[in-house]
Amino acid sequence: MRSARTLRQLAQTVSRRSLHHYHHHHERSVGIIGAPFSKGQPRGGVERGPDLIRAAGLLHRLQEQGCAVKDYGNLMFEEVVEDEPVGQVKRVRAVGSANQRLSEAVRAVKKDGHTSVMLGGDHSLAIGSIHGHSAAVGELSVVWVDAHADINTPLTSYTGNIHGQPMSYLLHELHSKIPILPNFSWVKPCVSAKDLVYIGLRDVDPAEHYILKLLGVKVFSMSQVDKLGVAKVMEETCDYLSARANKPIHLSYDIDAIDPSVTPATGTPVVGGLTYREGVYIAEHLCQTGLLSGVDMVEVNPLRGQTEQDIQSTVSMAVDLLLSCFGRLREGNHRPDYRLPDP
């Protein structure tokens, strides 16, 4: 058996190698997909997220950091007219078909050699984003940063809104608990419970709590973030994932993970969330592993902000998180080819 110290040293060595790889290969190539979709939850407005995040200068600022950026534009989603609930689950057909479209799009972005960035839209879109990512590269680690676990099954959900269920469709261990649903036959589980880490949880349903304990999922709730500090949380997250092999990492970031004092323009805000600094540190740390291969940024909803400042603060946070995923450091950056000008 290797000691914890040996494993940590191994992880650090791998991380250094990966960091070298990060700075010299295609991880700095970003493929952006807009997914203006809101049917996984009841509140309109979240479909405006992708264009607002772009309008805040995301592409230009990524390019300034030295990233090659390709914007694939916004996906077009078919309007589903007949979409009655299936049991408790709402808008099943629309969510299923939208995620199938997204899965194919993310797979194409990965095949083009980019790190995929999916701008949502609501968090039901993680089904297609993670599915397409896995279809392109194989087994993944998933880091889910969110106030909510989003792991209800269709039969345990109180609301029937699929944005509270996406992880249950993706986990191998829950496959037998998912009923057959229209427009979902394409979904095949692609993530193992041991490859999933949650950060920032603070509003977890009883059934979700049961599932997390049953499957032994690694969880850093806000209580753990408070107790350990975010640096220790990220060290433990990366030690945990690297001990199981260095799989590509998919970061699924719900803007409501951040405290609503910073990101009020979102559909289901929960007080007591991550600070600006904690949220950015998570993204910086995952960037530096060199393994970050796909990112979701979801649940920015301008119609939930009370003021223009609410909207601006929320969108700016989303942009800063994405910049931190691709090399922005608060200590400063410069291009590798930068030289001081001669007098």
C-alpha positions in Angstrom: 0.0 0.0 0.0 1.3 3.5 -0.8 1.2 6.0 2.0 -0.9 9.1 1.8 2.4 11.1 1.5 3.6 9.0 -1.4 0.2 9.4 -3.2 0.4 13.2 -2.6 3.9 13.3 -4.0 2.7 11.3 -7.0 -0.2 13.6 -7.5 2.1 16.7 -7.4 4.5 15.1 -9.9 1.6 14.3 -12.3 0.2 17.8 -11.7 3.6 19.4 -12.6 3.8 17.3 -15.8 0.2 18.0 -16.6 0.8 21.7 -16.0 3.7 21.7 -18.5 1.4 19.9 -21.0 -1.3 22.5 -20.3 0.9 25.4 -21.3 2.2 23.8 -24.5 -0.7 21.8 -26.0 -4.3 22.0 -26.9 -5.9 22.7 -23.5 -5.5 26.4 -24.3 -7.8 25.9 -27.3 -11.3 26.7 -26.2 -14.5 25.7 -28.1 -17.6 27.6 -26.9 -21.1 26.4 -27.4 -24.1 28.5 -26.3 -27.1 26.5 -25.1 -30.0 29.0 -24.6 -32.4 26.5 -23.0 -34.7 27.0 -20.0 -37.1 24.0 -20.0 -35.3 22.1 -17.2 -36.8 24.5 -14.7 -39.8 26.9 -14.6 -38.3 30.4 -14.8 -37.8 32.2 -18.0 -34.7 34.3 -18.6 -31.9 31.7 -18.2 -31.9 31.2 -21.9 -30.3 34.7 -22.2 -27.3 33.6 -20.3 -25.0 32.6 -23.2 -25.3 35.9 -25.0 -24.9 38.0 -21.9 -21.7 36.1 -21.0 -20.3 36.7 -24.5 -21.4 40.3 -24.4 -19.3 40.8 -21.3 -16.2 40.2 -23.3 -15.5 36.5 -22.7 -14.0 35.7 -26.1 -11.7 38.7 -26.4 -10.5 38.3 -22.8 -9.7 34.6 -23.4 -7.8 35.6 -26.5 -5.9 38.2 -24.5 -4.8 35.4 -22.2 -3.3 33.6 -25.1 -6.1 31.1 -25.7 -7.2 30.1 -29.2 -11.0 30.5 -29.2 -13.6 29.1 -31.5 -17.2 30.1 -30.9 -19.6 27.6 -32.3 -22.5 29.9 -31.7 -25.8 29.1 -30.1 -27.6 25.8 -30.6 -31.1 25.9 -32.0 -33.6 23.8 -30.1 -36.8 22.4 -31.6 -40.0 23.7 -30.0 -41.8 20.7 -28.5 -45.5 21.4 -28.5 -47.0 18.3 -26.9 -44.9 17.9 -23.7 -47.2 16.8 -20.9 -45.5 15.7 -17.7 -44.5 12.0 -17.5 -45.4 11.1 -13.9 -43.9 14.0 -11.9 -41.3 14.9 -14.5 -41.9 18.1 -16.4 -41.0 19.0 -20.0 -39.3 15.6 -20.5 -39.4 15.6 -24.3 -38.0 19.1 -24.7 -35.2 18.4 -22.2 -34.4 15.0 -23.8 -34.2 16.3 -27.3 -32.2 19.5 -26.4 -29.6 17.4 -24.5 -29.2 15.0 -27.4 -28.5 17.9 -29.6 -26.0 19.3 -27.1 -24.3 15.9 -26.6 -23.6 15.7 -30.4 -22.3 19.3 -30.4 -20.0 18.8 -27.5 -18.7 15.6 -29.0 -17.9 17.5 -32.2 -16.1 20.3 -30.2 -13.9 17.7 -28.5 -13.2 15.9 -31.7 -11.9 19.3 -33.1 -9.4 19.3 -30.2 -10.8 22.0 -28.0 -11.6 22.2 -24.3 -15.4 22.5 -24.5 -17.2 25.3 -22.8 -21.0 25.1 -22.6 -22.7 28.3 -21.7 -26.2 27.7 -20.3 -29.1 27.7 -19.9 -30.2 25.7 -17.0 -28.4 22.8 -15.3 -30.4 20.1 -17.0 -28.0 20.7 -19.9 -25.2 18.9 -18.0 -26.8 15.7 -19.2 -25.9 16.4 -22.8 -22.6 18.3 -22.0 -21.1 15.5 -19.9 -22.5 12.7 -22.1 -21.0 14.3 -25.3 -17.7 14.9 -23.5 -17.5 11.3 -22.4 -18.5 10.0 -25.8 -15.5 11.8 -27.3 -12.8 11.1 -24.7 -13.9 8.1 -22.6 -14.1 8.0 -18.8 -14.3 11.3 -17.0 -13.9 12.8 -13.5 -16.7 15.3 -12.7 -16.3 18.2 -10.3 -19.8 19.6 -9.6 -19.7 23.1 -8.0 -23.3 24.0 -6.9 -25.5 24.9 -4.0 -27.5 21.8 -5.0 -26.6 18.2 -5.6 -28.9 17.8 -8.7 -29.0 14.1 -8.2 -32.7 13.4 -7.6 -34.0 10.6 -9.7 -37.3 11.3 -11.7 -39.1 9.3 -8.9 -37.6 11.2 -5.9 -37.8 14.8 -7.2 -40.2 17.1 -5.3 -40.6 19.5 -8.2 -40.3 17.4 -11.3 -37.9 19.9 -12.8 -35.0 18.1 -14.5 -32.4 20.7 -13.6 -32.5 19.1 -10.2 -31.9 15.6 -11.7 -29.1 15.6 -14.3 -26.5 13.6 -12.3 -28.9 10.7 -11.7 -29.1 10.1 -15.5 -25.3 10.1 -15.9 -24.3 7.7 -13.0 -23.8 4.0 -13.7 -24.8 3.2 -10.2 -28.3 4.8 -10.6 -29.1 3.4 -14.0 -31.6 0.9 -12.6 -33.5 3.7 -10.8 -34.2 5.8 -13.9 -37.6 5.0 -15.6 -37.9 4.9 -19.4 -38.7 8.4 -20.5 -39.5 9.8 -24.0 -36.6 11.3 -25.9 -34.1 9.9 -23.3 -33.3 6.5 -24.9 -30.0 7.9 -26.2 -28.7 8.7 -22.7 -26.2 6.1 -21.5 -24.7 6.4 -18.0 -21.1 7.5 -18.4 -19.8 8.5 -14.9 -18.9 6.4 -11.9 -19.8 7.6 -8.4 -16.2 7.3 -7.4 -15.2 9.8 -10.1 -17.6 12.5 -8.9 -16.8 15.3 -6.4 -19.2 17.9 -5.2 -18.2 21.3 -3.8 -20.4 24.0 -2.3 -23.5 22.0 -1.4 -25.9 23.7 1.1 -29.4 22.8 -0.1 -29.7 19.0 -0.4 -33.0 17.1 -0.5 -33.4 14.0 1.8 -33.4 11.6 -1.1 -30.3 13.2 -2.5 -28.6 13.0 0.9 -29.5 9.3 0.9 -28.1 8.7 -2.6 -24.8 10.5 -1.8 -24.3 8.4 1.3 -25.4 5.2 -0.4 -23.0 5.6 -3.3 -20.1 7.0 -1.2 -19.8 10.1 -3.3 -17.1 12.6 -2.2 -18.8 15.8 -1.0 -17.4 19.0 0.3 -20.5 20.9 1.5 -20.2 24.5 2.6 -19.6 23.1 6.1 -16.5 21.4 4.9 -15.4 24.5 3.0 -15.8 26.5 6.2 -13.9 23.9 8.3 -11.0 23.1 5.9 -10.7 26.2 3.8 -10.9 26.1 0.0 -7.2 25.4 -0.5 -7.4 22.2 1.5 -10.7 21.3 -0.2 -9.1 21.6 -3.6 -5.9 19.7 -2.5 -8.1 16.9 -1.2 -10.3 16.9 -4.4 -7.3 16.5 -6.7 -5.6 13.9 -4.4 -8.9 12.0 -4.4 -9.3 12.1 -8.2 -5.6 11.5 -9.1 -5.5 8.4 -6.8 -8.0 6.8 -9.3 -6.0 7.7 -12.4 -5.8 11.1 -14.1 -8.9 11.1 -16.2 -10.0 14.3 -18.0 -12.0 16.6 -15.7 -15.4 18.0 -16.5 -16.2 21.0 -14.4 -19.9 21.7 -14.1 -20.3 25.1 -12.5 -23.7 26.4 -11.4 -23.5 30.2 -10.7 -25.6 29.6 -7.6 -22.7 27.9 -6.0 -21.5 31.5 -5.3 -23.2 33.4 -2.5 -26.2 35.4 -3.8 -24.6 38.6 -2.4 -22.3 38.2 -5.4 -24.5 36.4 -7.9 -28.1 37.3 -7.2 -29.4 36.9 -10.8 -30.0 33.1 -10.7 -33.1 31.0 -10.4 -32.6 29.2 -7.0 -30.2 31.3 -4.9 -29.2 29.9 -1.5 -27.5 32.1 1.2 -24.2 31.1 2.7 -22.4 30.2 -0.5 -18.8 30.5 -1.9 -17.2 33.9 -1.8 -15.8 35.4 -5.0 -12.3 34.4 -3.9 -13.3 30.8 -3.1 -15.1 30.4 -6.4 -12.2 31.7 -8.4 -9.7 29.6 -6.5 -11.6 26.4 -7.4 -11.3 27.3 -11.1 -7.7 28.3 -10.9 -6.7 25.1 -9.1 -8.5 22.9 -11.6 -6.8 24.8 -14.5 -3.4 24.1 -13.0 -4.0 20.3 -13.0 -3.7 20.4 -16.8 -6.6 17.9 -16.9 -9.6 20.3 -17.3 -11.2 19.1 -20.5 -14.8 20.5 -20.4 -16.7 23.2 -18.5 -20.3 24.1 -18.0 -21.4 27.6 -16.8 -25.1 27.6 -16.1 -28.0 29.2 -14.4 -27.2 32.9 -15.1 -30.7 34.4 -15.3 -31.0 38.2 -15.9 -34.7 38.2 -15.1 -34.0 37.1 -11.5 -31.9 40.2 -10.8 -33.6 43.1 -9.1 -31.3 45.7 -10.6 -28.9 46.1 -13.5 -26.1 45.8 -10.9 -27.4 42.4 -9.9 -27.2 41.2 -13.5 -23.8 42.8 -14.1 -22.3 41.3 -10.9 -23.6 37.8 -11.8 -22.4 37.9 -15.4 -19.0 39.3 -14.4 -18.6 36.4 -11.9 -19.4 33.9 -14.7 -16.8 35.5 -17.0 -14.1 35.6 -14.2 -14.7 32.0 -13.4 -14.2 31.0 -17.0 -11.1 33.1 -17.4 -9.7 31.4 -14.3 -10.4 28.0 -15.9 -8.1 28.9 -18.8 -5.0 30.4 -17.1 -5.9 33.8 -15.6 -4.0 34.2 -12.4 -4.7 36.9 -9.9 -0.9 37.4 -9.4 -0.8 38.5 -13.1 0.0 36.9 -16.4 2.1 37.6 -19.4 2.4 35.9 -22.8 5.3 33.4 -23.1 6.8 35.4 -26.0 6.7 38.8 -24.1 9.9 40.8 -24.2 10.7 44.2 -22.7 11.0 46.9 -25.4 14.4 48.3 -26.0 14.7 52.1 -25.5 
